[in-house]
Amino acid sequence: MAFAMPISYSTMVNQKIIGSKGFVNSFASVVDVPDGPHVGNVSCTVLSAAVPAAITEATMVTNLAVTVEVALTFVDTQVTMSLKPSQAKSFFTKPQNLAKLAKNHADGFVYAAGGAMLADMYAATPGFHEHLIDGQMNFYTDGTAAEAHLNIATLMAAVAYCMSTFQNAVPDDYGIIAYQTSFANIITLRSEQGYGAIFDSATNIWRFLGIPIYTTAYATDFGVASRPAAYVYHKEVGAIAWDEPVIMNGGPSWHNDAMIKWTTICPYGHAVINAALLAEIMNGAA
């Protein structure tokens, strides 16, 4: 037994992926990705350096713009949803239920891509890194102004580095991604200078010096001792590209475990392509 899925379902998933306000979707795609499905590495050309040179009369101008090839890794990933038969009864006649399912599928893909992007950041060599002192893992403080000031100073140093890489950038061109414990501590940091996170009610996003702060529960190589507590980045540090989501087998079908299941597949590409635009803040050993 199978249920016909509306043809717009994949489009709904894709719109919710692209329209989310999360960390992954803050990246600009600064590389050209060939059309069609991809699995594995796709080679992309990016500008790595440009050096001005004097022009000498009667001498051919030398091209001092350097390009490099980087690999944008595409991954086929899938999210499976299940319903009991009683839940499935007339379920698909309600558009609001389909919207909820599309959001759940999109959230699954965004979380997977976020983890992949953080793994890329961890494997890269950032242009700037700073350490939190021992005892202040994930921006923890004992409530004293001195410790809050140290944490804020560390975060400001990373922000200052990233903002120095572009002359005309605005705060929304940058982002801060923090493990969930770090995020909670960052938004409560206050010192005598008054610097700290401010909630932007227009976008429902916390900001530090105007820069959006994103959080993730992804914990591999992130948010633990001797690992990064947070990253500050310019959006062109990396690239994320999505292919159109596809519903496996055309829609939900009956499975022998007395559940009605369906799987949405969505390949995505990810890569850090310019680590000089990345700053990391590392935890201490404890």
Backbone bond lengths (Angstrom), bond angles and torsions (degrees), N, CA, C in turn:
res aa  C-N    CA-C-N  psi(-1)  N-CA   C-N-CA  omega(-1)  CA-C   N-CA-C  phi
1 M - - - 1.455 - - 1.525 108.69 -
2 A 1.308 117.06 134.11 1.453 121.23 -179.69 1.516 109.68 -136.36
3 F 1.305 115.78 149.09 1.460 122.22 178.66 1.522 108.39 -106.84
4 A 1.309 115.97 133.06 1.466 119.23 178.21 1.522 109.23 -72.62
5 M 1.321 115.76 132.03 1.466 120.89 179.51 1.525 107.87 -98.97
6 P 1.321 118.72 137.11 1.464 119.77 177.15 1.525 110.91 -57.48
7 I 1.307 116.37 141.92 1.465 120.54 -176.21 1.526 111.05 -63.81
8 S 1.320 117.68 -20.10 1.465 120.62 -178.11 1.522 112.83 -81.07
9 Y 1.338 117.94 -3.38 1.457 119.28 -172.62 1.528 112.44 -62.29
10 S 1.332 117.15 -45.96 1.467 119.93 178.63 1.518 110.98 -61.04
11 T 1.314 116.25 -36.56 1.461 120.17 177.60 1.523 110.60 -65.34
12 M 1.333 116.49 -38.92 1.467 120.04 177.34 1.521 110.55 -61.50
13 V 1.347 117.06 -44.46 1.463 120.97 179.05 1.525 109.92 -60.80
14 N 1.331 115.66 -46.10 1.461 120.16 -177.77 1.522 111.32 -62.83
15 Q 1.333 117.20 -42.01 1.461 120.48 -179.99 1.520 111.19 -63.65
16 K 1.316 116.87 -38.00 1.465 119.82 -179.28 1.526 111.23 -72.66
17 I 1.356 117.00 -30.89 1.465 120.24 174.15 1.523 109.87 -65.53
18 I 1.323 115.91 -53.24 1.462 120.88 -175.89 1.516 110.87 -67.25
19 G 1.324 117.29 -31.52 1.455 120.77 -174.54 1.508 115.17 -88.69
20 S 1.330 117.96 -2.46 1.459 119.01 -178.66 1.524 109.86 -70.30
21 K 1.330 115.86 156.36 1.462 120.96 -179.12 1.520 111.19 -100.30
22 G 1.312 116.61 24.25 1.452 120.20 -174.31 1.513 114.76 -83.41
23 F 1.307 114.20 176.38 1.464 123.65 -177.97 1.524 112.40 -56.28
24 V 1.331 117.15 -46.11 1.462 120.53 -176.15 1.515 111.38 -60.85
25 N 1.329 116.85 -40.51 1.448 120.05 -174.43 1.522 113.63 -80.16
26 S 1.326 117.21 1.80 1.464 119.45 176.15 1.514 111.90 -84.20
27 F 1.350 117.48 -7.98 1.460 120.13 -179.87 1.516 110.77 -79.64
28 A 1.314 115.78 142.21 1.452 121.15 171.45 1.513 108.57 -90.66
29 S 1.314 115.62 139.76 1.456 119.18 175.30 1.521 108.09 -83.77
30 V 1.309 116.77 103.20 1.465 121.01 -175.81 1.526 111.28 -102.87
31 V 1.329 115.87 13.26 1.461 120.08 178.85 1.517 108.51 -125.54
32 D 1.309 116.18 152.64 1.462 121.54 175.96 1.520 108.63 -91.60
33 V 1.329 115.26 123.10 1.461 120.73 -179.76 1.522 108.41 -107.28
34 P 1.345 118.85 127.29 1.467 120.53 179.04 1.522 111.21 -57.75
35 D 1.323 115.98 148.46 1.462 120.39 178.42 1.523 110.82 -68.12
36 G 1.333 114.65 159.41 1.464 120.05 176.29 1.511 112.32 98.67
37 P 1.341 116.63 168.37 1.474 121.31 -178.08 1.520 111.53 -68.95
38 H 1.323 116.22 147.48 1.456 122.24 -179.21 1.513 110.06 -135.34
39 V 1.312 115.86 145.55 1.461 122.70 167.65 1.516 106.60 -139.98
40 G 1.322 117.44 134.87 1.455 120.79 -178.98 1.513 111.61 90.92
41 N 1.333 117.10 -156.33 1.459 121.75 -173.62 1.520 112.10 -85.44
42 V 1.322 115.34 137.18 1.453 122.73 172.15 1.519 106.87 -118.00
43 S 1.322 117.58 124.48 1.456 121.17 -177.36 1.514 110.35 -79.62
44 C 1.335 116.24 129.60 1.461 122.55 -178.66 1.524 109.15 -126.93
45 T 1.314 116.98 144.56 1.461 121.98 179.79 1.523 109.39 -100.85
46 V 1.324 116.18 129.13 1.466 120.78 176.92 1.518 108.86 -132.91
47 L 1.331 115.21 153.11 1.463 121.21 177.09 1.521 108.96 -76.09
48 S 1.314 117.18 127.49 1.462 120.12 -178.06 1.517 113.26 -107.86
49 A 1.330 117.77 -26.21 1.460 119.08 -178.76 1.529 109.29 -161.47
50 A 1.316 116.04 147.86 1.460 121.81 174.40 1.521 107.93 -142.32
51 V 1.322 116.20 120.99 1.460 121.38 -175.38 1.528 108.86 -119.48
52 P 1.338 118.46 120.45 1.466 119.28 178.65 1.529 110.83 -69.36
53 A 1.308 115.20 144.46 1.462 120.13 -179.43 1.529 109.74 -134.55
54 A 1.302 115.66 148.83 1.469 120.54 178.50 1.526 110.17 -68.88
55 I 1.319 115.53 144.52 1.458 120.93 177.20 1.524 108.52 -97.63
56 T 1.324 116.17 126.46 1.462 121.98 179.93 1.523 109.21 -108.61
57 E 1.297 115.88 131.10 1.468 120.33 -179.06 1.520 110.53 -56.83
58 A 1.336 114.80 138.60 1.469 123.25 178.58 1.531 112.73 68.24
59 T 1.331 116.85 14.75 1.462 120.63 177.76 1.529 109.13 -121.69
60 M 1.325 116.06 134.79 1.457 120.28 -179.00 1.531 110.45 -64.29
61 V 1.320 115.03 136.82 1.456 120.17 179.56 1.530 109.76 -70.72
62 T 1.318 115.54 133.71 1.464 120.68 -179.66 1.531 110.30 -91.69
63 N 1.307 116.50 135.76 1.456 121.17 177.04 1.528 108.86 -80.69
64 L 1.318 115.92 110.89 1.454 119.61 -179.11 1.531 112.17 -108.41
65 A 1.325 115.97 20.23 1.459 120.24 171.60 1.524 108.01 -92.77
66 V 1.298 116.81 121.24 1.466 122.20 -174.72 1.527 109.26 -103.67
67 T 1.316 116.54 134.20 1.464 120.36 175.12 1.526 109.42 -117.26
68 V 1.312 115.27 151.30 1.462 120.93 179.34 1.520 109.01 -130.83
69 E 1.322 115.21 156.98 1.458 121.38 175.79 1.527 108.53 -97.32
70 V 1.320 116.01 130.14 1.460 120.69 176.00 1.524 108.34 -126.37
71 A 1.309 115.55 157.16 1.454 120.91 -177.67 1.523 110.34 -101.08
72 L 1.316 116.21 121.46 1.457 122.03 171.34 1.528 106.51 -96.21
73 T 1.318 116.18 114.66 1.459 120.75 -172.93 1.521 110.90 -87.17
74 F 1.330 116.24 121.91 1.459 121.34 176.59 1.516 110.04 -97.90
75 V 1.319 114.91 138.64 1.458 121.80 -177.95 1.521 108.61 -128.89
76 D 1.330 116.48 132.35 1.457 120.61 169.79 1.514 108.19 -86.11
77 T 1.323 116.63 117.20 1.456 119.57 179.57 1.520 109.43 -127.10
78 Q 1.320 116.51 158.56 1.453 120.09 -177.58 1.517 110.59 -140.02
79 V 1.313 114.97 151.66 1.462 122.19 175.35 1.522 107.44 -127.08
80 T 1.315 117.21 126.02 1.464 122.59 -179.21 1.520 110.08 -106.78
81 M 1.318 116.02 133.63 1.456 122.76 177.66 1.518 108.90 -115.42
82 S 1.328 117.47 148.21 1.462 122.41 -177.82 1.522 110.65 -132.86
83 L 1.321 115.13 148.09 1.463 122.40 174.30 1.520 109.75 -138.10
84 K 1.312 115.94 146.37 1.454 120.09 169.78 1.522 108.63 -73.54
85 P 1.344 116.94 153.03 1.473 118.81 179.66 1.523 112.92 -54.25
86 S 1.343 117.24 -37.95 1.465 119.43 179.74 1.528 111.64 -65.38
87 Q 1.339 116.20 -31.99 1.459 119.90 178.76 1.523 111.68 -74.29
88 A 1.349 114.60 -29.95 1.460 119.57 -175.47 1.514 112.76 -77.33
89 K 1.321 117.40 -15.91 1.458 120.71 -176.92 1.525 109.80 -60.48
90 S 1.294 115.98 118.32 1.470 125.07 -178.63 1.530 112.87 52.79
91 F 1.341 116.49 21.48 1.456 120.57 -179.31 1.521 111.28 -64.88
92 F 1.330 115.89 -42.00 1.457 119.94 -170.40 1.520 112.73 -82.16
93 T 1.312 116.58 4.28 1.463 119.21 174.37 1.524 111.25 -89.08
94 K 1.329 116.94 -5.63 1.463 120.73 -176.49 1.535 109.94 -106.60
95 P 1.313 117.56 110.18 1.479 120.10 -178.35 1.527 113.15 -57.24
96 Q 1.336 117.41 -34.45 1.464 119.02 -178.25 1.525 111.68 -65.09
97 N 1.340 116.97 -30.24 1.460 119.86 177.41 1.522 110.74 -70.60
98 L 1.326 116.61 -40.23 1.464 119.75 177.14 1.525 110.52 -63.05
99 A 1.327 117.00 -37.26 1.466 120.28 178.53 1.522 110.65 -64.19
100 K 1.339 116.78 -39.73 1.460 120.17 178.16 1.525 110.92 -64.58
101 L 1.331 116.32 -42.30 1.471 120.01 179.59 1.516 110.71 -65.15
102 A 1.327 116.93 -41.66 1.466 120.22 178.33 1.518 110.34 -60.48
103 K 1.323 116.66 -40.90 1.462 120.35 178.78 1.527 110.48 -64.59
104 N 1.322 117.95 -41.49 1.464 120.84 179.53 1.527 111.06 -63.38
105 H 1.330 117.09 -43.21 1.460 120.20 177.42 1.527 110.40 -62.73
106 A 1.333 116.37 -46.41 1.465 120.16 -179.62 1.520 111.06 -61.57
107 D 1.331 117.51 -42.12 1.460 120.95 178.88 1.530 110.92 -59.70
108 G 1.333 115.76 -39.93 1.463 119.58 178.78 1.522 112.33 -61.96
109 F 1.321 116.51 -42.47 1.464 120.01 -179.96 1.524 111.26 -69.56
110 V 1.337 116.64 -41.32 1.462 120.05 -179.84 1.528 110.49 -63.10
111 Y 1.337 117.02 -40.77 1.466 120.15 178.80 1.533 110.43 -63.25
112 A 1.345 116.89 -42.68 1.463 120.14 179.55 1.521 111.18 -64.36
113 A 1.327 116.69 -44.03 1.464 120.10 179.81 1.522 110.76 -66.72
114 G 1.335 117.00 -35.83 1.461 120.28 177.13 1.511 111.76 -62.46
115 G 1.329 116.76 -42.98 1.458 120.40 176.73 1.512 112.31 -62.42
116 A 1.341 116.28 -41.06 1.463 120.39 178.51 1.526 110.87 -64.08
117 M 1.331 116.32 -39.62 1.460 119.82 -178.98 1.527 110.59 -68.68
118 L 1.319 117.34 -39.16 1.461 120.43 177.81 1.523 111.11 -66.31
119 A 1.332 117.18 -36.36 1.461 119.76 175.41 1.519 110.69 -63.37
120 D 1.346 116.94 -37.69 1.468 120.64 175.71 1.526 110.85 -63.01
121 M 1.327 115.91 -42.68 1.460 119.73 179.58 1.526 111.06 -63.15
122 Y 1.317 116.08 -41.78 1.462 120.71 -179.33 1.529 110.86 -64.91
123 A 1.321 116.46 -36.28 1.465 120.53 -179.13 1.523 112.33 -77.84
124 A 1.331 117.05 -19.28 1.470 120.90 -178.09 1.528 110.74 -77.81
125 T 1.312 114.88 170.56 1.466 121.53 173.39 1.517 107.58 -108.94
126 P 1.346 117.98 97.71 1.460 120.24 -174.76 1.522 112.58 -63.35
127 G 1.325 115.11 155.58 1.459 119.63 177.97 1.518 112.94 -70.80
128 F 1.337 116.92 -18.87 1.464 120.97 -177.92 1.514 108.23 -148.49
129 H 1.327 116.42 139.96 1.464 118.33 171.04 1.523 109.70 -146.58
130 E 1.300 113.75 148.64 1.452 122.43 -178.70 1.520 107.58 -139.85
131 H 1.338 116.59 151.57 1.456 121.53 -179.93 1.525 110.86 -110.30
132 L 1.320 115.42 136.47 1.456 119.99 165.19 1.525 107.74 -74.23
133 I 1.313 117.21 147.77 1.464 118.97 -177.94 1.527 109.64 -75.86
134 D 1.321 116.31 157.44 1.468 121.05 177.83 1.521 109.98 -55.22
135 G 1.312 115.53 139.71 1.449 120.97 -178.94 1.514 113.75 91.79
136 Q 1.327 117.10 -6.79 1.461 120.93 179.28 1.529 111.22 -122.12
137 M 1.319 115.51 36.29 1.460 119.73 -179.24 1.528 110.60 -58.01
138 N 1.322 115.92 137.60 1.461 122.25 -179.86 1.531 112.24 56.58
139 F 1.351 115.38 37.98 1.466 122.88 175.57 1.531 112.49 65.31
140 Y 1.310 116.27 26.01 1.471 119.82 177.28 1.526 110.00 -67.73
141 T 1.319 115.82 144.01 1.461 120.90 171.06 1.521 108.41 -133.47
142 D 1.324 115.52 158.70 1.468 119.51 176.81 1.530 111.00 -90.17
143 G 1.330 115.41 11.70 1.461 119.74 179.12 1.512 114.24 97.60
144 T 1.343 117.12 -4.44 1.460 119.59 -179.59 1.526 110.44 -84.41
145 A 1.323 115.38 150.10 1.459 120.52 179.13 1.525 111.31 -64.40
146 A 1.344 116.98 -32.38 1.470 120.65 -177.85 1.518 110.85 -62.83
147 E 1.328 116.82 -45.87 1.462 119.67 -179.54 1.524 111.04 -69.10
148 A 1.325 116.98 -39.32 1.461 119.66 176.73 1.520 110.35 -60.45
149 H 1.341 116.39 -41.63 1.466 120.66 179.91 1.531 110.74 -62.79
150 L 1.325 118.60 -41.25 1.460 121.86 178.97 1.526 111.15 -62.71
151 N 1.322 116.32 -43.34 1.458 119.86 179.85 1.521 111.70 -65.02
152 I 1.329 115.88 -43.71 1.458 119.69 179.09 1.523 110.58 -64.46
153 A 1.327 116.95 -40.54 1.467 120.71 178.91 1.522 111.27 -61.93
154 T 1.332 116.40 -39.65 1.470 120.28 178.54 1.521 110.56 -63.83
155 L 1.317 116.51 -45.59 1.458 120.46 179.57 1.522 110.97 -64.81
156 M 1.326 117.02 -40.46 1.464 120.41 179.39 1.523 111.82 -65.11
157 A 1.336 117.24 -34.23 1.464 120.28 178.75 1.522 110.36 -64.36
158 A 1.332 116.45 -41.54 1.466 120.03 178.71 1.525 110.84 -66.71
159 V 1.332 116.38 -41.13 1.469 120.53 177.50 1.526 110.33 -62.85
160 A 1.331 116.68 -44.30 1.467 120.62 -178.69 1.525 110.73 -61.34
161 Y 1.332 116.51 -40.86 1.472 118.69 178.21 1.527 110.31 -60.47
162 C 1.333 116.55 -51.34 1.455 119.61 -175.99 1.526 111.78 -62.70
163 M 1.329 116.68 -40.43 1.460 119.23 -178.70 1.526 111.87 -70.14
164 S 1.331 116.98 -21.42 1.468 119.71 178.84 1.523 112.00 -76.15
165 T 1.319 117.95 -11.09 1.460 120.61 -177.36 1.522 113.06 -81.91
166 F 1.335 116.97 -13.56 1.459 121.23 178.19 1.521 108.96 -134.95
167 Q 1.326 117.25 138.39 1.457 120.99 -178.55 1.524 112.76 -80.00
168 N 1.316 116.64 -39.33 1.462 120.00 -170.34 1.522 113.26 -111.62
169 A 1.316 117.44 19.15 1.452 120.38 -178.69 1.528 110.94 -75.72
170 V 1.314 115.47 155.10 1.469 122.88 176.85 1.526 107.78 -116.04
171 P 1.339 118.13 162.79 1.465 120.06 -175.99 1.530 114.69 -52.15
172 D 1.337 117.74 -35.89 1.459 119.76 -178.94 1.526 112.79 -70.31
173 D 1.337 117.69 -9.01 1.469 120.44 173.99 1.532 111.30 -78.99
174 Y 1.338 116.49 -7.55 1.455 121.28 -177.39 1.518 109.99 -117.60
175 G 1.315 115.19 170.84 1.453 120.20 175.26 1.512 110.21 -154.08
176 I 1.321 115.15 157.07 1.459 122.71 172.24 1.515 106.46 -121.01
177 I 1.316 117.31 125.72 1.460 120.78 176.85 1.522 107.43 -115.90
178 A 1.325 116.13 127.55 1.460 121.10 -174.86 1.518 109.94 -133.08
179 Y 1.316 115.17 145.76 1.457 120.31 170.72 1.529 107.76 -61.28
180 Q 1.329 117.49 152.26 1.467 120.38 -170.14 1.536 113.25 -56.55
181 T 1.344 117.76 -35.53 1.463 119.44 177.11 1.518 110.41 -68.44
182 S 1.332 116.45 -42.35 1.468 120.38 176.99 1.519 110.67 -60.94
183 F 1.331 115.95 -43.48 1.461 120.81 -179.43 1.531 110.89 -57.71
184 A 1.327 115.89 -46.51 1.464 119.89 -179.47 1.525 111.28 -61.14
185 N 1.329 116.25 -39.31 1.458 119.41 -179.94 1.531 112.34 -73.23
186 I 1.347 116.24 -37.90 1.466 119.57 -178.84 1.525 110.79 -62.16
187 I 1.330 116.94 -43.97 1.468 118.40 -174.71 1.533 112.46 -73.23
188 T 1.335 117.00 -10.20 1.472 118.98 176.69 1.525 112.36 -104.45
189 L 1.338 118.02 -2.15 1.460 120.44 -179.33 1.521 111.38 -66.03
190 R 1.317 116.35 130.61 1.454 122.26 174.08 1.523 108.27 -144.91
191 S 1.313 116.65 146.42 1.466 120.03 175.34 1.518 108.20 -140.68
192 E 1.329 116.03 -178.40 1.461 119.35 -177.61 1.526 111.85 -63.62
193 Q 1.348 116.89 -23.36 1.462 119.61 177.86 1.526 111.77 -75.32
194 G 1.339 115.73 -17.66 1.458 119.47 177.18 1.514 114.63 87.42
195 Y 1.351 118.48 -3.78 1.454 119.97 178.80 1.523 109.89 -66.06
196 G 1.294 116.55 146.74 1.452 121.03 177.69 1.512 109.42 169.51
197 A 1.315 115.43 178.48 1.453 120.38 -179.99 1.521 110.40 -75.57
198 I 1.317 115.60 143.81 1.458 122.67 178.37 1.520 108.28 -124.61
199 F 1.318 116.95 135.13 1.460 120.72 179.77 1.517 109.63 -81.95
200 D 1.347 115.33 126.61 1.465 121.90 178.68 1.522 107.98 -96.10
201 S 1.315 116.82 103.14 1.468 120.68 -175.70 1.523 112.35 -69.10
202 A 1.325 117.43 -20.93 1.469 120.13 179.85 1.523 111.65 -71.24
203 T 1.330 116.49 -32.38 1.466 120.55 -178.19 1.518 113.04 -114.82
204 N 1.341 117.47 -5.13 1.469 122.41 -176.33 1.529 111.96 59.33
205 I 1.329 115.82 37.35 1.462 121.56 -179.09 1.527 108.59 -128.31
206 W 1.327 116.21 137.44 1.463 121.06 171.14 1.525 108.94 -75.99
207 R 1.333 116.57 143.67 1.462 120.91 -178.48 1.529 110.27 -133.84
208 F 1.326 114.80 146.06 1.457 122.04 173.63 1.519 107.24 -119.62
209 L 1.336 116.96 117.97 1.466 122.19 -173.49 1.525 111.35 53.01
210 G 1.318 115.78 34.36 1.461 121.74 179.32 1.508 114.75 86.80
211 I 1.330 117.82 -9.78 1.470 122.09 -176.80 1.525 109.88 -87.56
212 P 1.332 118.88 130.85 1.461 120.24 -179.92 1.524 111.93 -63.56
213 I 1.329 115.47 141.58 1.469 121.94 176.65 1.518 107.97 -111.17
214 Y 1.324 116.19 123.19 1.455 121.46 178.67 1.526 109.30 -110.89
215 T 1.310 115.73 153.69 1.453 120.16 -179.86 1.524 110.48 -124.57
216 T 1.315 115.71 155.55 1.454 121.08 177.42 1.515 109.37 -146.58
217 A 1.325 114.96 149.56 1.464 120.73 174.52 1.522 111.12 -90.82
218 Y 1.336 116.71 -1.81 1.470 120.78 179.73 1.524 109.30 -63.80
219 A 1.331 116.63 120.97 1.466 119.86 -170.50 1.524 114.29 -115.92
220 T 1.323 118.82 -4.31 1.458 120.11 179.95 1.533 109.49 -69.92
221 D 1.324 116.64 121.17 1.470 121.95 -179.56 1.524 112.42 60.30
222 F 1.313 118.60 25.02 1.456 120.13 -173.13 1.525 108.91 -151.78
223 G 1.331 116.66 128.87 1.452 120.12 173.35 1.514 116.06 81.94
224 V 1.336 117.45 11.04 1.464 120.16 177.70 1.528 108.68 -121.84
225 A 1.331 117.06 174.71 1.463 121.13 -176.33 1.524 111.14 -56.30
226 S 1.331 115.76 138.38 1.463 124.28 178.08 1.530 113.11 62.50
227 R 1.308 116.54 20.41 1.464 122.57 177.05 1.527 108.04 -128.59
228 P 1.333 117.70 165.49 1.464 118.85 -178.09 1.528 112.40 -60.93
229 A 1.332 115.53 140.64 1.458 122.23 173.38 1.521 110.63 -95.22
230 A 1.343 116.41 -29.02 1.461 121.45 -178.77 1.529 108.81 -163.82
231 Y 1.322 115.10 156.70 1.462 121.78 171.83 1.525 108.40 -122.98
232 V 1.325 115.27 144.81 1.459 122.05 167.84 1.525 105.45 -115.51
233 Y 1.322 116.77 136.94 1.469 118.73 -172.94 1.521 110.43 -149.36
234 H 1.326 115.30 153.43 1.450 121.70 164.33 1.519 107.27 -87.66
235 K 1.320 117.46 143.93 1.469 120.51 -171.59 1.534 113.06 -60.80
236 E 1.344 117.81 -18.79 1.456 119.43 179.88 1.521 112.72 -90.24
237 V 1.349 116.97 11.22 1.462 119.28 174.25 1.522 110.87 -66.31
238 G 1.318 117.08 -28.50 1.452 119.92 -175.30 1.507 111.56 -144.83
239 A 1.315 114.76 178.50 1.460 120.78 179.35 1.521 109.27 -137.96
240 I 1.320 115.05 141.15 1.461 122.80 173.07 1.523 106.37 -128.58
241 A 1.316 116.59 130.80 1.465 120.92 177.32 1.524 108.63 -131.40
242 W 1.341 116.30 137.13 1.465 121.62 -178.59 1.521 109.80 -112.59
243 D 1.315 116.67 136.33 1.457 120.72 165.77 1.526 108.47 -89.05
244 E 1.322 116.99 165.71 1.466 120.90 -179.95 1.525 110.28 -66.14
245 P 1.332 118.22 128.86 1.467 120.31 176.54 1.527 111.35 -61.82
246 V 1.313 115.29 147.64 1.471 122.06 -179.78 1.522 108.65 -128.16
247 I 1.332 117.15 138.42 1.460 121.64 177.17 1.526 108.67 -91.62
248 M 1.315 116.73 120.33 1.466 121.12 -179.68 1.526 110.37 -65.75
249 N 1.312 116.50 134.85 1.470 124.22 176.39 1.524 113.23 61.57
250 G 1.323 117.11 17.14 1.455 119.75 172.95 1.509 115.87 83.40
251 G 1.315 119.28 -10.20 1.451 119.60 179.83 1.517 112.04 157.27
252 P 1.334 118.24 -171.23 1.464 121.79 -179.30 1.525 111.48 -64.95
253 S 1.305 116.18 148.12 1.460 120.85 177.42 1.521 109.77 -143.20
254 W 1.327 115.96 158.42 1.458 122.58 -178.50 1.525 109.71 -78.06
255 H 1.328 116.24 131.31 1.456 120.53 178.36 1.520 109.94 -115.21
256 N 1.321 115.61 160.88 1.456 120.10 -172.62 1.522 114.02 -75.09
257 D 1.312 118.24 1.27 1.456 120.45 175.28 1.534 111.28 -98.98
258 A 1.341 114.32 23.90 1.462 122.20 176.84 1.528 112.44 63.03
259 M 1.332 116.39 26.74 1.458 121.08 177.23 1.528 108.87 -123.34
260 I 1.297 114.83 150.74 1.448 121.25 172.12 1.524 107.19 -99.59
261 K 1.327 116.63 122.13 1.459 121.21 -172.30 1.520 110.58 -128.61
262 W 1.317 114.98 154.90 1.454 120.60 168.60 1.517 108.32 -152.15
263 T 1.312 114.59 154.67 1.460 121.15 -173.84 1.520 109.82 -126.60
264 T 1.310 114.71 129.99 1.463 120.97 174.28 1.524 108.62 -106.47
265 I 1.326 115.73 129.51 1.468 122.65 -178.80 1.524 108.91 -108.32
266 C 1.319 116.48 134.82 1.466 120.00 179.18 1.524 110.00 -145.62
267 P 1.334 118.90 103.86 1.468 120.55 174.84 1.531 110.38 -70.46
268 Y 1.318 115.68 142.84 1.464 120.31 176.09 1.525 108.67 -139.56
269 G 1.316 115.82 148.94 1.455 121.42 176.24 1.516 110.29 -109.93
270 H 1.322 116.46 147.36 1.464 120.39 -178.43 1.515 109.34 -150.48
271 A 1.309 116.56 146.86 1.465 121.12 174.99 1.509 109.92 -171.85
272 V 1.328 116.79 145.81 1.459 122.01 163.73 1.523 106.26 -85.53
273 I 1.322 116.71 121.64 1.456 119.44 -174.88 1.526 112.77 -112.60
274 N 1.330 117.44 -9.96 1.471 120.10 177.76 1.522 108.54 -152.58
275 A 1.330 115.85 85.29 1.468 121.25 -174.89 1.518 112.65 -66.15
276 A 1.337 118.14 -14.54 1.467 120.26 177.58 1.525 111.14 -66.02
277 L 1.327 117.56 -17.36 1.465 121.18 -179.65 1.523 111.82 -94.47
278 L 1.326 116.12 15.80 1.462 121.71 -174.99 1.529 110.19 -120.71
279 A 1.330 116.07 136.20 1.463 121.97 173.03 1.518 108.34 -124.26
280 E 1.319 116.30 135.21 1.462 119.67 178.99 1.518 110.31 -117.54
281 I 1.315 115.53 144.62 1.455 122.82 174.66 1.521 107.14 -114.64
282 M 1.323 115.37 115.71 1.458 121.72 -172.25 1.534 111.02 -94.83
283 N 1.314 115.37 145.35 1.454 120.54 169.88 1.522 110.12 -75.14
284 G 1.308 115.16 155.41 1.458 119.66 170.90 1.517 110.95 -75.77
285 A 1.315 115.76 -171.66 1.461 120.27 -177.34 1.522 111.77 -74.54
286 A 1.312 117.93 -14.81 1.465 119.72 -177.73 1.520 109.15 -150.92
